[in-house]
């Protein structure tokens, strides 16, 4: 089952038909005056009008690009250039698509200023906080219509009103929502991507309202209103427009059905799998996306197991990324960045397919966790699970995750009943240290000989206030997440209530995942200190107070 349309949707049947026809009828240069050229131009103009009608724009405000990413980048750069006399200040949310972040980095490197609006634990920006960042020299603001990783819908209308009051143009990235839900109002520039709604890849949309200052960041070209240089792919654009109109016509019926299926996943997964948190706004969200995070799970291993069971899903875990960097979206939300699964359902998903996913998931997660030796509570719906799928890669799970299998069992589950105290200072998603978790076989041998590898106690003589009464230190240096969190879970039971445990780690993901673990387990995150304060030779010490 393909459950990853948030990455790319299968080609819609209408798109396939339109593409085949347009390859025969619209192959010529639409800028030429001979018959075949005029025919191609007619198809292009009709496609532009169709897209404009769905997006709530005028046809002459629509330009076609080579991708959604290119549309975002041209939109940002062009609007910044067009408003340079006003200033060089850019505002965007912390959970924007990477295409926005990359432009922001370039803008800042070139002398511009960038302000980032935070989001809450559901991934939603606060309009008032966003508006407070607007200044007299703000040239542009950017806010996605809905988040691509967790499905949270942003308050675009409220932010747009604040931007309009300040005279600041707003770019809205509607890649995830275009065609599925109504386009938000109030935007100055809007971008979308055809392959997200079932059109062919290689077609993006950039809409620029009349009156919005825009200066192309690229050399001049007479095509696409001077905004996008190069030859247009008429057949692909025709197919994109046809499929956009088709999915919009299907949306009302399918959205209600998919919303119910996603609601079933949101409710059942925490009942079937212990130590799971469903993330994203439970109400203000897209109808087809749901993301949940599993403690003590390597995302790459879990996705591989789901693939073997016949399910294609996605993850924001750094181990599934070529950059080995934790998801900036999950980090900004303050939720677990490891072991997360994003399910995004395509149109036509059957109820039986979702039920089969719910049937195999608990056993797959249990199989991935099995080598860890953790004492986890039985899920509420354990009796509803089915026998474990055959062919599990136990050796792979062991290789990627197992450590201290013979060590002391961790604390039993504690409900996340208290809020997680925020650590002082901001949290940044920085590149993770290279390499896997060291020589795991040596660690297991050391553990078998005498408890969790590297763990030791520091006496009450420490200068840090948290160390009064003794601090239990867990040395997870050289180990990639989720291993530091697994070590923490195993040792927290040895710490008296009110005591402190320090997790030493040189994996940047621990800076995100240790506080997230505390939020899920009802413990208190007490901040970060140099690992050297607790006997480490590198990295940081993440301090946890046991509250229950």
N, C-alpha and C positions, 0 to 999 in steps of 0.2 A: 504494500500500500504506500502510495506517495503522499506523505503528510508534510510537505515542505514548500508550499506555494508562496510563502513569504520570501523565499529565495528566488524562485521562478515558477511560473505556472505552466502546465502543459499547454500546447498550442490548441486554442479553441477551434472546434470544427468550422465555425464561420470564418475564422482567420485563415484556415487552410484553404477553404473554397475561394475566398477573396484573393488570396495570394496567387493561387493557380491561375485564376482568371486575369489578374493584373499583370502577370508575367507575359501573357499573350497580348494584352490590350494597352499596357502602360509602360512598355519597355523603353520608349523613346525619350529624348531630352525634352522636358516640359517647357524649357525656355525657347524652343524653336517654333517657327511659325508654320512649318509644313504640317500636313494632316496628322501624321502619327505623333508629332510633337504636341499639337493642339489637343489630341485625344488624351495624351498623358497629363497635360495641364488640367484638363477637365476632371480627371480622376483625382489629381492632387488637390484641386480646389474643393471638390466634394468631400474628400477626406478631412481637409482642414475645417470645413464647416461642421462636419459631424463631431469632431473632437471639441471644437469650440462650444457647440450646443451642450454637450455633456458636462464640460468643465465650467460652464457659465461665463464664457468669454466671447469676444468678437473674433471673427475669422482672421482679421488682420493683426490680431494680438498673438496669434499662435505661430510658433516656429518649431520645426522638427529638427531634432538633434540625433546624434549617433547612439545615445544611451541616456538613461536617467542621470547617471553620474555626470556626464558632460552637460546636461541641462542645468543641474545644480551649480556646477562650477562656472559655466558661462553666465548664469543668472547672478550669482554672487559677485563675480569679478566685474561684470558689466554694470551692475547697479552701484557698486563701490566706486567704479571709475566715473560713472555719470553723476554721482553725488559728492565728488571729491572736494568741491568748493565748500560744501557744508562741513566736512570734516573727514576723519579717517577712523572713526570708531564703529566697530561691529559688535552686535549683541546676538548671541544664539544660546539655545538651551544646552544643558550638559549631556543630553541623550540624542543629539542629532546624528544623522548618518555620517559615516567617515568622510564622505565627499565634502561635507560642510566643514568638518574639523581640519581637513587638509588645506582647504582654502584659507581658513582662519590662521593656520600656522604660517602659511605663505604671506598673508597680509601682515601679520605681526612681525615676521622677519623683515618685511619691507618697510617697517617703521610705523605701521598702523597699530591701533589699540583694539583689544578684544575683551569683552566682558561675557562671562558665562553664567547663565541663570541656573540655579540648582533645581532639583526635582525632589519630590517627597519619596517615601518608600514604595509608592505605587508607580513611580516613574512620571508623575504629572507635575508640570511647572505651575507655580503660583503666579497668576497674572499680575498681582500687585508687585511681587518681587521682580518679575520680568520688567514691568513698567518702570520700576525704580532705577533700573540700569540705563534707561534712555537719557541721553544728554543733548545739549544743544548742538554738539558736534557729531552726533550719531548719524552715520551715513546710511546704515542698513541694519535691519533686524531679521533674524531667520528662526522659524519655528516649524517643525514637522506637523503634519495633520494628525498622524498617529505613529506610535513607535514601532519600529520594524522588528524588535526583539521580544517585546512583551505585549504589544497590541494596545497599550494605553492611548486613548484619544486625548489630544491636547486641547486646551481652551483657546483655540485660534481666534474665535470671534471676539472674546474679551481682550486678548492681547492686541488684536488688530485695531480695536477701538482706541486703546491706549497709544498705539503707534500713530494712528491717524491724528489723535489730539496733539501729539508731539511733532507731527510733520515728518515722521520717519517711515520710509517704505518698508513693507514686510514681505519677505520671500517665504512661501509655504511649500515645503516638500511634501507632495501628496502621493508619493510613490506607492505606499501601502494601501491607501484608501480610494484612489481614483478608480471609478467603475464599480466599487463595492458599496460605498455610502455617498451621501451628498457631499459635494465639495464645500468646504467652509467658506464663509463670506469675509470680505474685508481685505483680501490679499492684494498686494501690488504686483508681485511676481509669483508664479506658480509653476512647479515642475512635476513631471510624472514619467513613468517608464512602462512601455507597452508590454514587456514580457512578464510584468507583475499581474496583469489582468488577463493574460492568455493570448496576447498578440505576439508577433515574432520578435526575437531579440534584435537589438540594433536600432531600435526606434525609441527616442525620448521626446518629451514635449516640454517646451519652454514658452510660457505665456507671460507677456509683459503688458500691463494695462496702459492704455493711452494716457499720456501725461506723465508717466513715470520716467525719470531721467535714466537713460541707459546709454552707455558708450561701449561698443564692442571691444573686448580686451585683445582681439585678434585682428590681423590685417583685414581691410575692407573687402567685402564680397557682395555682389548684387543679389545673391540668393537668400531666401528665408528672411526677408526684411533687413538684411545686412547684419543679422545677429549670429548666423551660423554659416561659416564658409563651406564650400564643397558641394559636390553633386548629391542630389537627394535620391533616396531609394524609394521610388514611387510605389512599386509593388508591395514592399514591406509596410509603407505608410498606409496604403489602402487597406491592407489586412489588419493593421493596428486599429484603424478607425472603425472598421466593420465589427471587430471583436469587442471594442469598447462599447459600442451601441448594443451589441448582443448581451454582454454580461450585465450592463446597466438595466436592461429589460428583465433579466433573470434575478436581479439582486434582491428585490423585496421578498420573493418567495424563498430563495436559497438562504438569504441572511437569517431568516427566522429559523430555518431548519438547522443551519450550522451553529447558530447561537445556542440552540438546545443541546446539540452534541458537545460543544465546547463546555457548556455548563455541566454536563455529565462528567466530563474529564476533570474539571475543576473540583467537583464535589467528591468524586470517587477515588482519585489518586491518593489524597491524604488518608483515606480510609483503608486503602489496600497496601500502601507502602509506608513503613515507619520513617520518621525523620525526614519529611518532605515538606517544602513550603511552596505553595503556588504564588507566583509573583505577578505584578501588574495590577491595574485597577480592576476590581471585580465587577464594576458597573459600567464605567465609561471606557469601553474597550471595543476593538474591532470584533466582529462576530465570529471570525474564523481562526484566531490565534490564541493559544494558551501556552504558558511557560511555567515549568516547575523545577525546583532545585532539590537535589538529593544529597544529603550529607554523606560524607565518606565514600564518594563515588568519583572515579575518574571518568570525565565526560566522553573521552575518546573510546574507552572500553565499552561504556554503556551504549553509545551510538553504534558501535560495531556489533554488539549483541542484538540490538534492535534490527539492524540491517540483516543479520543472519536469520532473524525471525520473520523477515519480510516487511519491515517498516522503515521507510526513509524519513528521518526527522533531522532537525538541526540542533545546534548548541552554541552558546556563547562562551563555553569553557575555553580557556587559553590552550589547553592541550589539543583542541580540535582546530586551532588556528595556526596558519603558517608563521604568524608573528610571535607566537608564544606569549602574547600579551592578554591579560584578562579583559573581558568585555567592558568597555568604558560605560556602557549603558547600565549593566548590573552593578558596577562599581559606584556609579553616581547615585543609584538607588539605595546603596548600602545593604544589598542582599548577597547571598552566596554566589560567587563567580565560578565555582567548580560544580561539576555533576549536574548541570542544568540541561533540560530538554525543551526545545521549542517545537510544538506541534501546530502546524498551520494547514487547515483542511481545505482541499479543493472543492469547487462546485461538484455536486453529485456524490459526495462521500456518503456511503451507506451506513446505517446504524450498526449493522453487523460488523463492519470493519472497525468501528470505534470500540465495540464490545470485545472484539478479538485483541485489540491493542491493550485494553484494560485487563484482559485475562492473562496475557503473557508478561506484562510489565513487572508485576510484583516478583515473580520468580527470577526474572532477569536481573533485577536490582539486587535481590538476595544472593544470587550467584556471584555477582561482582563483589559484594561485601563479604562473602563467606570466608575468604582467607584471612580476614582482618582480626577475627577473634573478638569482635565487639559484642557487648551484651545489649542488644536492641529489643525494645518492646514488640510484642506481636501487634500487627496492624488490626484496626477495628474490623475490617472485612476480610480477615485472613481466610475464613472458611469459604470465601467466594472465589479464591484463586484456583487456578488449574495446575496440573502437574507440570513440572519444569520442562521447558523445551529441550529437546535433545541437541547434541552437538555444541554445547557451550564451551567456549574457549577458556577453560579453567586455568590452563597454564598461562594464557595471555593475561588474564585478570591478576593472577599471582605475580607475574613479572612486573606489571605496571603498578600494582597497589600493595601487595602483601609486604608487611614489615611488622616485626614484633608479634607474630602470630601466637607465640607462646607466652607473651607478657601478661601483665595483670589486666583483668577486664575493666573497661571504663565504667563510668557512672551510668545508671539507668536513665531513661528519658525523663526530662523535666519539661513541662509545658512552658512555652515562651510567654509567660504572664507579665513580665516587666519589660519596660522599654530599654533599649540598649543605650547606655550613656555614650555620647559621642566622644571620640578621641580628640585631643587638642590638635588644631591644625587641619588642613584639608587633606583629602585622600586623592592621590593621583594614580592613574593606571600607567605604570611604567613597564618597559620591557622586562621580561622575566629572565633570570639567570639561565644560561644554557645548561643543558645536560639533564639526564634523568636522576633518579634518587640514589646515585652512588652505587656502591657494591652491596646490593640488597641481600645477597646470600650471607655476606659477612655480618650484616646487621641482624639477620635472623638468628645466626649462630650466637652472637653476643647476647641477644635477647633471651634465647633458650637457656643460656647459662645463668642469667640473673636479672630478669625484668626488662623493662623497656630500655632500648639502647640509648646511652648517653644521659639518662636521667640522673639527677643528683639533687641534693638539698643544699641550700645556702643558709647559714646561720642568721640569727636575729641581729647581727652586727652591721648589716647593710645600712648605707646612708639613706637609701630611698625610703620614703614613708611606707610604701606598699610592702616593704620587706620586713616590717616589724613582726615579730613572732615567727619568722622563717618563711622562706619562699621555696617552693618546689620548682626546680628548673628542668625543663624538657629540652634536650638538645636535638633539634630537627635541622641543623645546618647541613646543607648539601642535599636536602630532600625537597622535591617539588610538591606543591599542593596537588591533591588533598592530604598528603602524608603528614604535614605539620598539624593539621586539624585532627587527623586520626590519632596522632600521638597525644594531643591535648585531651581528646575524649577518653583515652585509656587511663590517663593519669589523674583526671579531675577527681575521681572517687577517692584518691589517697589524700586529698587536701581537705582539712576541716572546714566547715562552714565559716565564712569570714576570712579564710586564708587566701593566699595568692599563689598562682602558678604562672611562671614565666616561660613562654615558648620562644626558643631561639630559632630564627629562620633567616636565610638569605634569599628566599623566594619572595618577590614583591607581592605575589598574590596573597601571601599570609597577612599582609597589611589590610586586605579587604575581607578575607575569609574568616579570620579569627573573630573580629567584631560581629560578623554575620552569624557565626556559630553561637556566640553569646546571646544574640537576639533570639535565635531559635531555641536555645536551651535554658533560657531564664537565668543566665549568669551575667556578670557585669564586666564589661571591657574597661580596663583602667588605664589604657594608654600604651605608649611605646617608649622604649628606652634603648640606649646602645647595648648591643649584646655583650660588649666588654664589661658592663656593670654586673653581669651575671656569669662571667667566666667564658664567654664566647670570644672567638678571634675575628669575627666578621658578622655582618648582618645586624639584625635588630632583635630586641626582646619585646614580645607582645604579652602584656600583663592582664591576667584574668582573675577577678575576685569571685570566689565561690559563694553564691548567695543561697543555694538550696541543694 
